[in-house]
């Protein structure tokens, strides 16, 4: 990644200087597409919209066919859910595009997908993912990561600057990657807020008072914008989501695949039981995992606290293995072998030992968890795979010993 340049071009080069408004076809009239189309129409552009879902919009003219929408368009704005949707729609209208029409893709897609479209459409393609939600689009306050040749970007600048501030990037792949990174930070904030609310619930703190305090800190902006969702306000259930759980989870999955790097956000959001069409803030209100999932972990902790192997048999499946490095060699104990290590009485220094559950993620009938055991001079990190086979039980455990 090399340059990220903020455009300082004057917005005086807008429609005011045009004798005939140019036509923009907006393909995709979901939440963001409708906001983009409405903003452009309100600012004097001649806008025609089309959507695969058949959704209507009172703000812009609608075309019944995408080819009809793009045939006379100077600019085609894509506001679609993902890369496959972009490719499908573009393949369907390519024969109807004029040779001088510019395609501006505001969709959030994978870097490789953006590069492929840029190669196929050449100078006619501007990759321009946007930072900001529906209110920012309505106010013309989006941040736009635009990748195109300079002369092409100059041509589309009046369109983009109607929507927000243009930040020029080196190429389509970079623009797409930066958008995913920005959304990753948003996912992290949602999950950090979820962790804070779960801990507050465990401490018996009232939700409204907790939000008052969180609003004073680093999560303040998110809390202030999403407070009605976080409080479960009945009006929030009917409110239109600005950014859905499903869309954010999709973006995190794209980033994980593109970077080949595990992301907590991808699993944390994809595993949220709330409806994918709910506002992303609802993911922060999901309650902590059910006690049934924690039961085998607590039984495991009791086994260490008491030295009684019966607790381990309550915690583990009979087929479980316990594995790690011991005295420089790999060990893999069957449950019976592991239980034989305990003599039915607490360790002499048990009063000074401690154990905590650090994290647990549940995915339907399986879960993974991490615990830290502070046992005298040694600290152990235990990683568990759990399954729901009737009751929740530990299927396997691996550990690392910090000496």
C-alpha positions, -999 to +999 in steps of 0.1 A: +000+000+000+016+033-010-004+065-013-037+076+001-044+111-012-072+134+000-089+153-028-089+191-023-107+199-055-133+226-053-169+214-053-176+243-076-170+219-104-205+204-098-238+205-116-240+242-113-216+245-142-235+221-164-261+232-190-276+197-192-277+174-161-259+141-168-277+108-162-267+084-135-281+049-133-279+034-098-281-004-098-290-017-064-316+001-043-310-014-009-304+008+021-272+024+008-282+024-029-314+042-021-296+067+000-270+073-028-297+077-055-318+100-033-288+122-025-278+125-062-313+132-073-318+159-046-286+176-058-299+179-094-286+148-111-309+129-135-311+096-117-327+064-128-327+034-104-330-004-108-330-032-082-330-070-085-354-072-055-381-051-071-379-026-043-395+007-051-383+042-044-403+074-044-371+095-047-359+084-082-372+072-115-372+034-118-364+012-147-379-022-151-348-036-167-311-028-159-303-025-196-329+002-199-313+019-169-278+020-183-284+026-220-285+064-217-264+067-186-232+088-184-224+071-151-234+037-136-233+035-099-232-001-084-245-004-049-247-042-045-243-067-017-211-085-028-187-094-056-209-121-073-238-097-074-216-071-091-204-096-117-238-109-124-253-074-129-224-062-150-224-092-172-261-086-178-257-050-189-223-049-205-237-049-240-259-019-232-231+003-218-221+032-240-184+033-248-180+065-228-200+054-197-181+052-164-189+025-139-185+035-103-186+006-079-194+016-043-200-020-032-179-037-006-162-067-023-129-087-020-097-071-033-093-098-059-128-092-072-122-055-075-089-061-094-107-085-118-135-060-126-108-032-131-090-054-156-121-064-175-136-029-177-103-010-180-105+028-179-143+027-177-142+014-142-138+033-109-136+013-077-151+036-051-162+019-018-175+043+008-170+047+045-201+058+063-237+047+068-270+058+054-272+092+073-238+101+060-249+093+024-280+114+029-259+143+041-232+140+014-206+132+041-193+098+030-155+091+028-149+076-007-119+055-015-116+060-052-092+042-076-090+052-112-067+069-137-064+106-129-083+119-160-111+094-153-112+104-117-114+140-126-144+132-148-163+114-121-153+138-093-185+159-095-205+127-089-184+115-060-181+149-043-219+151-043-217+121-020-187+130+002-150+135+003-128+117-022-097+099-010-077+087-040-060+053-037-035+036-059-056+008-074-089-011-071-074-038-049-061-013-024-094+006-022-112-027-016-087-038+011-089-005+029-126-007+031-125-041+046-099-029+071-121+000+081-151-024+086-129-047+107-123-019+132-161-014+133-166-051+140-140-050+167-159-021+183-192-040+182-176-070+198-157-049+225-191-034+233-207-068+236-180-080+260-184-049+281-222-053+283-219-090+291-195-082+320-218-055+332-248-079+331-227-104+352-221-077+377-257-068+379-253-033+366-283-016+350-280-013+312-288+024+310-262+034+336-236+012+319-242+029+286-239+063+303-204+054+314-194+037+282-205+068+263-177+087+281-150+064+268-135+051+236-168+034+225-187+066+231-195+074+195-209+040+188-229+039+220-244+073+214-254+064+178-268+030+187-283+036+222-319+029+212-308-005+198-287-013+228-315-005+252-340-027+233-362+003+226-394-010+210-390+017+183-356+002+174-373-030+163-391-010+136-361+012+128-343+007+095-308-008+101-280+015+089-256-014+086-267-050+092-251-078+111-252-099+079-234-073+058-207-068+085-202-105+089-199-109+051-172-082+051-153-099+078-154-132+060-141-115+029-112-099+048-103-132+065-102-150+031-082-122+014-056-119+042-055-156+051-054-143+087-079-154+114-103-127+125-122-127+158-148-105+142-156-130+115-166-158+139-179-134+166-205-118+142-213-148+121-222-167+153-246-141+164-281-156+168-299-123+159-314-119+124-288-110+098-310-080+087-309-065+122-287-035+128-251-044+136-256-029+171-279-057+180-249-081+179-236-063+210-268-071+230-265-109+227-265-124+262-235-143+275-234-180+267-258-203+284-247-219+317-250-253+301-220-246+279-200-234+309-209-265+331-181-288+318-155-260+322-166-254+357-165-292+364-130-292+350-120-263+373-135-282+403-114-313+394-082-292+397-094-275+429-103-307+447-080-332+430-110-355+426-110-371+391-148-376+392-152-340+382-130-346+351-152-375+341-182-351+344-164-326+323-150-347+294-165-372+270-152-407+277-133-406+243-115-373+251-078-368+248-056-343+268-026-332+248+004-310+251+042-308+257+054-323+290+091-324+298+100-316+262+079-344+247+045-346+232+019-364+254-016-375+245-035-390+274-067-409+273-092-396+299-084-426+322-047-418+320-053-382+328-076-390+358-049-413+372-027-382+377-049-369+405-050-384+440-084-371+453-071-343+474-063-306+467-027-294+460-009-281+491-009-246+477-045-247+464-054-215+484-029-196+462-040-211+429-066-196+405-084-205+373-105-184+349-124-189+317-110-164+292-131-169+262-158-191+247-174-191+213-204-212+205-212-224+170-244-244+171-235-278+186-198-271+190-178-246+209-142-236+216-130-222+249-098-209+265-089-210+302-059-198+322-047-218+352-023-202+376-008-231+396+021-219+417+052-212+396+034-225+365+007-210+344-012-231+319-032-221+289-059-247+282-078-248+249-109-269+247-131-282+220-167-288+233-196-306+217-233-308+227-239-345+228-271-344+249-253-323+276-223-301+267-190-320+273-153-314+265-143-335+235-105-326+236-081-304+254-047-291+244-025-271+268+006-250+269+027-247+301+044-214+309+071-219+334 
